[in-house]
Amino acid sequence: MVEVFKTNVQRRGVANALVALLHNNFPGSRINFDLEDCDRVLRVEGDNFHPEKVMMLVNENGFQCHIMED
């Protein structure tokens, strides 16, 4: 399963911290940010993650996070 999220994360350090947090919650998933993209894309790929929880964790850390529509 692959899900792509639009965020408002702008700093690499913040992105790295969020990736670490998400890896702790969804071990084995591939997680990365593309901060060069205008949508500050967060991509999560794996079998054992829940998009709603990804959004909740990012939101709880003070950032916007929404599933990108096709």
N, CA, C and O atoms as a CHARMM CRD file, in Angstrom:
* protein
*
  280
    1    1 MET  N      0.84800  -1.17100   0.00000 PROA 1      0.00000
    2    1 MET  CA     0.00000   0.00000   0.00000 PROA 1      0.00000
    3    1 MET  C      0.89800   1.24000   0.00000 PROA 1      0.00000
    4    1 MET  O      1.90100   1.29700   0.71200 PROA 1      0.00000
    5    2 VAL  N      0.52200   2.22000  -0.80300 PROA 2      0.00000
    6    2 VAL  CA     1.23200   3.49100  -0.85800 PROA 2      0.00000
    7    2 VAL  C      0.21800   4.61600  -0.66700 PROA 2      0.00000
    8    2 VAL  O     -0.85000   4.62000  -1.27900 PROA 2      0.00000
    9    3 GLU  N      0.57300   5.56500   0.19100 PROA 3      0.00000
   10    3 GLU  CA    -0.27800   6.73500   0.37400 PROA 3      0.00000
   11    3 GLU  C      0.59800   7.97600   0.29600 PROA 3      0.00000
   12    3 GLU  O      1.71900   7.99700   0.80300 PROA 3      0.00000
   13    4 VAL  N      0.06600   9.01200  -0.34900 PROA 4      0.00000
   14    4 VAL  CA     0.78900  10.26400  -0.51900 PROA 4      0.00000
   15    4 VAL  C     -0.02000  11.36400   0.15300 PROA 4      0.00000
   16    4 VAL  O     -1.22600  11.49000  -0.05600 PROA 4      0.00000
   17    5 PHE  N      0.67500  12.15800   0.96700 PROA 5      0.00000
   18    5 PHE  CA     0.03400  13.20500   1.75500 PROA 5      0.00000
   19    5 PHE  C      0.59700  14.57200   1.38700 PROA 5      0.00000
   20    5 PHE  O      1.78300  14.70700   1.08400 PROA 5      0.00000
   21    6 LYS  N     -0.25600  15.57000   1.41700 PROA 6      0.00000
   22    6 LYS  CA     0.15600  16.96500   1.26800 PROA 6      0.00000
   23    6 LYS  C      0.35900  17.51200   2.67500 PROA 6      0.00000
   24    6 LYS  O     -0.50000  17.34400   3.54100 PROA 6      0.00000
   25    7 THR  N      1.51200  18.17600   2.90400 PROA 7      0.00000
   26    7 THR  CA     1.79800  18.73300   4.22000 PROA 7      0.00000
   27    7 THR  C      2.24200  20.18500   4.08400 PROA 7      0.00000
   28    7 THR  O      2.36100  20.72000   2.98100 PROA 7      0.00000
   29    8 ASN  N      2.48200  20.80600   5.23400 PROA 8      0.00000
   30    8 ASN  CA     3.06500  22.14400   5.23300 PROA 8      0.00000
   31    8 ASN  C      4.43000  22.15900   5.92400 PROA 8      0.00000
   32    8 ASN  O      4.88800  23.20900   6.37500 PROA 8      0.00000
   33    9 VAL  N      5.07200  21.00100   6.00600 PROA 9      0.00000
   34    9 VAL  CA     6.41400  20.89200   6.58700 PROA 9      0.00000
   35    9 VAL  C      7.39400  21.55500   5.63200 PROA 9      0.00000
   36    9 VAL  O      7.36300  21.29600   4.42900 PROA 9      0.00000
   37   10 GLN  N      8.26700  22.41400   6.16400 PROA 10     0.00000
   38   10 GLN  CA     9.19600  23.13300   5.29700 PROA 10     0.00000
   39   10 GLN  C     10.65800  22.86000   5.61100 PROA 10     0.00000
   40   10 GLN  O     11.50700  23.02300   4.73500 PROA 10     0.00000
   41   11 ARG  N     10.97400  22.45500   6.81900 PROA 11     0.00000
   42   11 ARG  CA    12.36400  22.26600   7.21800 PROA 11     0.00000
   43   11 ARG  C     12.76400  20.80200   7.20500 PROA 11     0.00000
   44   11 ARG  O     11.99500  19.93000   7.61100 PROA 11     0.00000
   45   12 ARG  N     13.98200  20.54100   6.73100 PROA 12     0.00000
   46   12 ARG  CA    14.49300  19.17500   6.65200 PROA 12     0.00000
   47   12 ARG  C     14.59300  18.54700   8.04400 PROA 12     0.00000
   48   12 ARG  O     14.26700  17.37200   8.21000 PROA 12     0.00000
   49   13 GLY  N     15.03400  19.30600   9.03900 PROA 13     0.00000
   50   13 GLY  CA    15.14400  18.76000  10.39500 PROA 13     0.00000
   51   13 GLY  C     13.81100  18.29800  10.94900 PROA 13     0.00000
   52   13 GLY  O     13.72300  17.24600  11.58100 PROA 13     0.00000
   53   14 VAL  N     12.77900  19.08100  10.71100 PROA 14     0.00000
   54   14 VAL  CA    11.42900  18.71800  11.14800 PROA 14     0.00000
   55   14 VAL  C     10.96800  17.46900  10.39300 PROA 14     0.00000
   56   14 VAL  O     10.40100  16.55200  10.98800 PROA 14     0.00000
   57   15 ALA  N     11.21000  17.44000   9.09500 PROA 15     0.00000
   58   15 ALA  CA    10.82700  16.27800   8.28700 PROA 15     0.00000
   59   15 ALA  C     11.51300  15.01800   8.81100 PROA 15     0.00000
   60   15 ALA  O     10.88000  13.96800   8.92300 PROA 15     0.00000
   61   16 ASN  N     12.80300  15.11700   9.13000 PROA 16     0.00000
   62   16 ASN  CA    13.53800  13.95700   9.64500 PROA 16     0.00000
   63   16 ASN  C     12.96700  13.48600  10.97600 PROA 16     0.00000
   64   16 ASN  O     12.85800  12.28300  11.21500 PROA 16     0.00000
   65   17 ALA  N     12.60400  14.42200  11.83800 PROA 17     0.00000
   66   17 ALA  CA    12.00900  14.05700  13.12900 PROA 17     0.00000
   67   17 ALA  C     10.66000  13.36400  12.93500 PROA 17     0.00000
   68   17 ALA  O     10.35800  12.38600  13.61800 PROA 17     0.00000
   69   18 LEU  N      9.85700  13.86800  12.00800 PROA 18     0.00000
   70   18 LEU  CA     8.56000  13.23700  11.73100 PROA 18     0.00000
   71   18 LEU  C      8.73700  11.85200  11.11800 PROA 18     0.00000
   72   18 LEU  O      7.98700  10.93300  11.44500 PROA 18     0.00000
   73   19 VAL  N      9.71400  11.69300  10.23900 PROA 19     0.00000
   74   19 VAL  CA     9.97800  10.37100   9.66000 PROA 19     0.00000
   75   19 VAL  C     10.36000   9.39000  10.77100 PROA 19     0.00000
   76   19 VAL  O      9.88500   8.25400  10.77900 PROA 19     0.00000
   77   20 ALA  N     11.20900   9.81500  11.70600 PROA 20     0.00000
   78   20 ALA  CA    11.59700   8.94500  12.82600 PROA 20     0.00000
   79   20 ALA  C     10.37500   8.56700  13.66600 PROA 20     0.00000
   80   20 ALA  O     10.21400   7.40600  14.04300 PROA 20     0.00000
   81   21 LEU  N      9.51900   9.54400  13.95800 PROA 21     0.00000
   82   21 LEU  CA     8.30000   9.28000  14.72000 PROA 21     0.00000
   83   21 LEU  C      7.41200   8.27500  13.99100 PROA 21     0.00000
   84   21 LEU  O      6.90400   7.33200  14.59800 PROA 21     0.00000
   85   22 LEU  N      7.23100   8.47900  12.69600 PROA 22     0.00000
   86   22 LEU  CA     6.38300   7.57800  11.90800 PROA 22     0.00000
   87   22 LEU  C      6.99500   6.18300  11.81500 PROA 22     0.00000
   88   22 LEU  O      6.26900   5.18900  11.85600 PROA 22     0.00000
   89   23 HSD  N      8.32000   6.09500  11.69100 PROA 23     0.00000
   90   23 HSD  CA     8.97400   4.77400  11.67300 PROA 23     0.00000
   91   23 HSD  C      8.75300   4.03500  12.98800 PROA 23     0.00000
   92   23 HSD  O      8.58900   2.81500  12.99400 PROA 23     0.00000
   93   24 ASN  N      8.74800   4.77100  14.10600 PROA 24     0.00000
   94   24 ASN  CA     8.48200   4.13300  15.39900 PROA 24     0.00000
   95   24 ASN  C      7.08000   3.55600  15.46200 PROA 24     0.00000
   96   24 ASN  O      6.85900   2.52100  16.09100 PROA 24     0.00000
   97   25 ASN  N      6.13700   4.21700  14.81500 PROA 25     0.00000
   98   25 ASN  CA     4.74300   3.76400  14.83100 PROA 25     0.00000
   99   25 ASN  C      4.44600   2.74300  13.74500 PROA 25     0.00000
  100   25 ASN  O      3.54100   1.92200  13.89400 PROA 25     0.00000
  101   26 PHE  N      5.19500   2.78700  12.66000 PROA 26     0.00000
  102   26 PHE  CA     4.95200   1.88600  11.52700 PROA 26     0.00000
  103   26 PHE  C      6.27000   1.26000  11.06900 PROA 26     0.00000
  104   26 PHE  O      6.75500   1.55400   9.97700 PROA 26     0.00000
  105   27 PRO  N      6.85500   0.38200  11.92000 PROA 27     0.00000
  106   27 PRO  CA     8.13800  -0.22000  11.55900 PROA 27     0.00000
  107   27 PRO  C      8.02000  -1.01600  10.25800 PROA 27     0.00000
  108   27 PRO  O      7.01000  -1.66600   9.99100 PROA 27     0.00000
  109   28 GLY  N      9.07300  -0.94300   9.47300 PROA 28     0.00000
  110   28 GLY  CA     9.08900  -1.66400   8.20200 PROA 28     0.00000
  111   28 GLY  C      8.52300  -0.86800   7.04300 PROA 28     0.00000
  112   28 GLY  O      8.63800  -1.29000   5.89200 PROA 28     0.00000
  113   29 SER  N      7.91900   0.26800   7.32100 PROA 29     0.00000
  114   29 SER  CA     7.37300   1.10600   6.24900 PROA 29     0.00000
  115   29 SER  C      8.47300   1.98100   5.67000 PROA 29     0.00000
  116   29 SER  O      9.42000   2.34500   6.36800 PROA 29     0.00000
  117   30 ARG  N      8.34600   2.31700   4.39500 PROA 30     0.00000
  118   30 ARG  CA     9.23900   3.27100   3.74800 PROA 30     0.00000
  119   30 ARG  C      8.55000   4.62900   3.81000 PROA 30     0.00000
  120   30 ARG  O      7.42100   4.78500   3.34700 PROA 30     0.00000
  121   31 ILE  N      9.24300   5.61000   4.38800 PROA 31     0.00000
  122   31 ILE  CA     8.63800   6.92100   4.64600 PROA 31     0.00000
  123   31 ILE  C      9.62700   7.99900   4.22900 PROA 31     0.00000
  124   31 ILE  O     10.79700   7.95200   4.61000 PROA 31     0.00000
  125   32 ASN  N      9.16100   8.97300   3.44600 PROA 32     0.00000
  126   32 ASN  CA    10.03900  10.08100   3.09200 PROA 32     0.00000
  127   32 ASN  C      9.23300  11.31500   2.72900 PROA 32     0.00000
  128   32 ASN  O      8.05200  11.24500   2.39100 PROA 32     0.00000
  129   33 PHE  N      9.92000  12.44900   2.81200 PROA 33     0.00000
  130   33 PHE  CA     9.35600  13.73700   2.42400 PROA 33     0.00000
  131   33 PHE  C     10.01400  14.21000   1.14600 PROA 33     0.00000
  132   33 PHE  O     11.19500  13.95000   0.91700 PROA 33     0.00000
  133   34 ASP  N      9.25900  14.90300   0.31400 PROA 34     0.00000
  134   34 ASP  CA     9.80300  15.65300  -0.81900 PROA 34     0.00000
  135   34 ASP  C      9.48000  17.11500  -0.54300 PROA 34     0.00000
  136   34 ASP  O      8.40600  17.60500  -0.89000 PROA 34     0.00000
  137   35 LEU  N     10.42600  17.80000   0.08500 PROA 35     0.00000
  138   35 LEU  CA    10.19900  19.19400   0.45000 PROA 35     0.00000
  139   35 LEU  C     10.39600  20.13300  -0.72800 PROA 35     0.00000
  140   35 LEU  O     10.05000  21.31100  -0.64100 PROA 35     0.00000
  141   36 GLU  N     10.94400  19.63600  -1.82600 PROA 36     0.00000
  142   36 GLU  CA    11.11200  20.44300  -3.03100 PROA 36     0.00000
  143   36 GLU  C      9.79200  20.59100  -3.78200 PROA 36     0.00000
  144   36 GLU  O      9.59800  21.56000  -4.51600 PROA 36     0.00000
  145   37 ASP  N      8.89500  19.64400  -3.60300 PROA 37     0.00000
  146   37 ASP  CA     7.57700  19.69000  -4.23800 PROA 37     0.00000
  147   37 ASP  C      6.74900  20.79400  -3.59200 PROA 37     0.00000
  148   37 ASP  O      6.85400  21.01500  -2.38600 PROA 37     0.00000
  149   38 CYS  N      5.94600  21.47700  -4.35800 PROA 38     0.00000
  150   38 CYS  CA     5.13200  22.57800  -3.82000 PROA 38     0.00000
  151   38 CYS  C      4.13800  22.10200  -2.76400 PROA 38     0.00000
  152   38 CYS  O      3.68200  22.90000  -1.94400 PROA 38     0.00000
  153   39 ASP  N      3.79600  20.81400  -2.77300 PROA 39     0.00000
  154   39 ASP  CA     2.85700  20.26000  -1.79900 PROA 39     0.00000
  155   39 ASP  C      3.55300  19.65400  -0.58400 PROA 39     0.00000
  156   39 ASP  O      2.89200  19.07700   0.27900 PROA 39     0.00000
  157   40 ARG  N      4.88800  19.77800  -0.50500 PROA 40     0.00000
  158   40 ARG  CA     5.66300  19.24300   0.63200 PROA 40     0.00000
  159   40 ARG  C      5.21600  17.80800   0.92700 PROA 40     0.00000
  160   40 ARG  O      4.74400  17.49700   2.02100 PROA 40     0.00000
  161   41 VAL  N      5.37600  16.95600  -0.06500 PROA 41     0.00000
  162   41 VAL  CA     4.80000  15.61900  -0.07600 PROA 41     0.00000
  163   41 VAL  C      5.44400  14.69000   0.95600 PROA 41     0.00000
  164   41 VAL  O      6.66600  14.62200   1.08900 PROA 41     0.00000
  165   42 LEU  N      4.58800  13.98600   1.67000 PROA 42     0.00000
  166   42 LEU  CA     4.98100  12.88600   2.55000 PROA 42     0.00000
  167   42 LEU  C      4.47100  11.61100   1.89300 PROA 42     0.00000
  168   42 LEU  O      3.28500  11.48200   1.59400 PROA 42     0.00000
  169   43 ARG  N      5.38900  10.66900   1.67500 PROA 43     0.00000
  170   43 ARG  CA     5.01400   9.40500   1.03500 PROA 43     0.00000
  171   43 ARG  C      5.26800   8.27500   2.02700 PROA 43     0.00000
  172   43 ARG  O      6.34500   8.17400   2.61400 PROA 43     0.00000
  173   44 VAL  N      4.26500   7.43600   2.20100 PROA 44     0.00000
  174   44 VAL  CA     4.37300   6.29100   3.10600 PROA 44     0.00000
  175   44 VAL  C      4.02300   5.04000   2.31000 PROA 44     0.00000
  176   44 VAL  O      2.98500   4.96700   1.65300 PROA 44     0.00000
  177   45 GLU  N      4.92100   4.05500   2.38900 PROA 45     0.00000
  178   45 GLU  CA     4.72000   2.80500   1.66400 PROA 45     0.00000
  179   45 GLU  C      4.95000   1.64800   2.63000 PROA 45     0.00000
  180   45 GLU  O      5.98200   1.58600   3.29900 PROA 45     0.00000
  181   46 GLY  N      3.98700   0.73400   2.70000 PROA 46     0.00000
  182   46 GLY  CA     4.12200  -0.42000   3.58100 PROA 46     0.00000
  183   46 GLY  C      2.81300  -1.17100   3.70300 PROA 46     0.00000
  184   46 GLY  O      1.80300  -0.80700   3.10100 PROA 46     0.00000
  185   47 ASP  N      2.85600  -2.22900   4.49600 PROA 47     0.00000
  186   47 ASP  CA     1.67700  -3.07100   4.66400 PROA 47     0.00000
  187   47 ASP  C      0.92600  -2.80600   5.96700 PROA 47     0.00000
  188   47 ASP  O     -0.24600  -3.16000   6.09600 PROA 47     0.00000
  189   48 ASN  N      1.60600  -2.18200   6.93300 PROA 48     0.00000
  190   48 ASN  CA     1.01900  -2.08200   8.27600 PROA 48     0.00000
  191   48 ASN  C      0.91600  -0.65600   8.77300 PROA 48     0.00000
  192   48 ASN  O      1.33100  -0.36200   9.89400 PROA 48     0.00000
  193   49 PHE  N      0.37300   0.23200   7.96400 PROA 49     0.00000
  194   49 PHE  CA     0.14400   1.59100   8.44900 PROA 49     0.00000
  195   49 PHE  C     -1.28500   2.00100   8.13400 PROA 49     0.00000
  196   49 PHE  O     -1.93500   1.45800   7.24000 PROA 49     0.00000
  197   50 HSD  N     -1.75100   2.98100   8.90200 PROA 50     0.00000
  198   50 HSD  CA    -3.10900   3.48500   8.72600 PROA 50     0.00000
  199   50 HSD  C     -3.02300   4.96600   8.37900 PROA 50     0.00000
  200   50 HSD  O     -2.50600   5.74800   9.17700 PROA 50     0.00000
  201   51 PRO  N     -3.51500   5.37400   7.20700 PROA 51     0.00000
  202   51 PRO  CA    -3.42300   6.78000   6.80200 PROA 51     0.00000
  203   51 PRO  C     -3.97300   7.75400   7.83500 PROA 51     0.00000
  204   51 PRO  O     -3.42800   8.84300   8.01400 PROA 51     0.00000
  205   52 GLU  N     -5.05600   7.36700   8.51900 PROA 52     0.00000
  206   52 GLU  CA    -5.64300   8.24700   9.52200 PROA 52     0.00000
  207   52 GLU  C     -4.67200   8.50300  10.66700 PROA 52     0.00000
  208   52 GLU  O     -4.59300   9.61900  11.18000 PROA 52     0.00000
  209   53 LYS  N     -3.93500   7.47200  11.06900 PROA 53     0.00000
  210   53 LYS  CA    -2.97200   7.63200  12.16000 PROA 53     0.00000
  211   53 LYS  C     -1.77800   8.46400  11.70100 PROA 53     0.00000
  212   53 LYS  O     -1.24800   9.25200  12.48400 PROA 53     0.00000
  213   54 VAL  N     -1.34300   8.30700  10.44800 PROA 54     0.00000
  214   54 VAL  CA    -0.26700   9.14600   9.91300 PROA 54     0.00000
  215   54 VAL  C     -0.68000  10.60900  10.02400 PROA 54     0.00000
  216   54 VAL  O      0.07800  11.43500  10.53200 PROA 54     0.00000
  217   55 MET  N     -1.88200  10.92700   9.54900 PROA 55     0.00000
  218   55 MET  CA    -2.36700  12.30900   9.60600 PROA 55     0.00000
  219   55 MET  C     -2.45800  12.80200  11.03800 PROA 55     0.00000
  220   55 MET  O     -2.07800  13.93800  11.32300 PROA 55     0.00000
  221   56 MET  N     -2.95200  11.97400  11.94200 PROA 56     0.00000
  222   56 MET  CA    -3.08800  12.34800  13.33600 PROA 56     0.00000
  223   56 MET  C     -1.72400  12.66200  13.95200 PROA 56     0.00000
  224   56 MET  O     -1.58100  13.66900  14.64400 PROA 56     0.00000
  225   57 LEU  N     -0.72800  11.81900  13.71100 PROA 57     0.00000
  226   57 LEU  CA     0.60000  12.03900  14.28600 PROA 57     0.00000
  227   57 LEU  C      1.23700  13.32800  13.76400 PROA 57     0.00000
  228   57 LEU  O      1.84200  14.07700  14.53100 PROA 57     0.00000
  229   58 VAL  N      1.10400  13.58100  12.47800 PROA 58     0.00000
  230   58 VAL  CA     1.67000  14.80600  11.90700 PROA 58     0.00000
  231   58 VAL  C      0.92300  16.02000  12.45400 PROA 58     0.00000
  232   58 VAL  O      1.54700  17.01300  12.82800 PROA 58     0.00000
  233   59 ASN  N     -0.40300  15.94700  12.50400 PROA 59     0.00000
  234   59 ASN  CA    -1.21800  17.04500  13.04500 PROA 59     0.00000
  235   59 ASN  C     -0.88900  17.32600  14.50600 PROA 59     0.00000
  236   59 ASN  O     -0.81000  18.48700  14.90900 PROA 59     0.00000
  237   60 GLU  N     -0.69600  16.27900  15.30400 PROA 60     0.00000
  238   60 GLU  CA    -0.37800  16.44700  16.72900 PROA 60     0.00000
  239   60 GLU  C      0.95100  17.17300  16.92600 PROA 60     0.00000
  240   60 GLU  O      1.19700  17.74600  17.98700 PROA 60     0.00000
  241   61 ASN  N      1.80500  17.14800  15.90800 PROA 61     0.00000
  242   61 ASN  CA     3.09500  17.82700  15.98600 PROA 61     0.00000
  243   61 ASN  C      3.04900  19.21400  15.36300 PROA 61     0.00000
  244   61 ASN  O      4.08600  19.83500  15.12800 PROA 61     0.00000
  245   62 GLY  N      1.83200  19.69700  15.09600 PROA 62     0.00000
  246   62 GLY  CA     1.64700  21.08300  14.68800 PROA 62     0.00000
  247   62 GLY  C      1.67500  21.34200  13.19500 PROA 62     0.00000
  248   62 GLY  O      1.82900  22.48600  12.77000 PROA 62     0.00000
  249   63 PHE  N      1.52800  20.29300  12.38900 PROA 63     0.00000
  250   63 PHE  CA     1.58200  20.46400  10.93900 PROA 63     0.00000
  251   63 PHE  C      0.31400  19.93900  10.28400 PROA 63     0.00000
  252   63 PHE  O     -0.36700  19.06300  10.81800 PROA 63     0.00000
  253   64 GLN  N      0.01600  20.49000   9.12300 PROA 64     0.00000
  254   64 GLN  CA    -1.12000  20.02400   8.34200 PROA 64     0.00000
  255   64 GLN  C     -0.70900  18.78300   7.56500 PROA 64     0.00000
  256   64 GLN  O      0.44100  18.65700   7.14400 PROA 64     0.00000
  257   65 CYS  N     -1.64500  17.87700   7.37800 PROA 65     0.00000
  258   65 CYS  CA    -1.37400  16.64600   6.63600 PROA 65     0.00000
  259   65 CYS  C     -2.70500  16.11600   6.10400 PROA 65     0.00000
  260   65 CYS  O     -3.61900  15.80900   6.87000 PROA 65     0.00000
  261   66 HSD  N     -2.79600  16.01700   4.78700 PROA 66     0.00000
  262   66 HSD  CA    -4.02000  15.54600   4.13200 PROA 66     0.00000
  263   66 HSD  C     -3.64600  14.57100   3.02000 PROA 66     0.00000
  264   66 HSD  O     -2.61300  14.72200   2.36800 PROA 66     0.00000
  265   67 ILE  N     -4.49000  13.57900   2.81400 PROA 67     0.00000
  266   67 ILE  CA    -4.27600  12.65500   1.70600 PROA 67     0.00000
  267   67 ILE  C     -4.43800  13.41000   0.40400 PROA 67     0.00000
  268   67 ILE  O     -5.41000  14.14100   0.21300 PROA 67     0.00000
  269   68 MET  N     -3.47700  13.22700  -0.49200 PROA 68     0.00000
  270   68 MET  CA    -3.57000  13.87000  -1.80400 PROA 68     0.00000
  271   68 MET  C     -4.50400  13.07300  -2.68800 PROA 68     0.00000
  272   68 MET  O     -4.42500  11.84600  -2.75600 PROA 68     0.00000
  273   69 GLU  N     -5.37800  13.77700  -3.35600 PROA 69     0.00000
  274   69 GLU  CA    -6.30300  13.13800  -4.29200 PROA 69     0.00000
  275   69 GLU  C     -5.57300  12.87000  -5.59800 PROA 69     0.00000
  276   69 GLU  O     -4.65000  13.59700  -5.96600 PROA 69     0.00000
  277   70 ASP  N     -5.99200  11.82200  -6.29600 PROA 70     0.00000
  278   70 ASP  CA    -5.36600  11.47500  -7.59200 PROA 70     0.00000
  279   70 ASP  C     -5.59700  12.53900  -8.62300 PROA 70     0.00000
  280   70 ASP  O     -5.14200  12.40800  -9.75900 PROA 70     0.00000
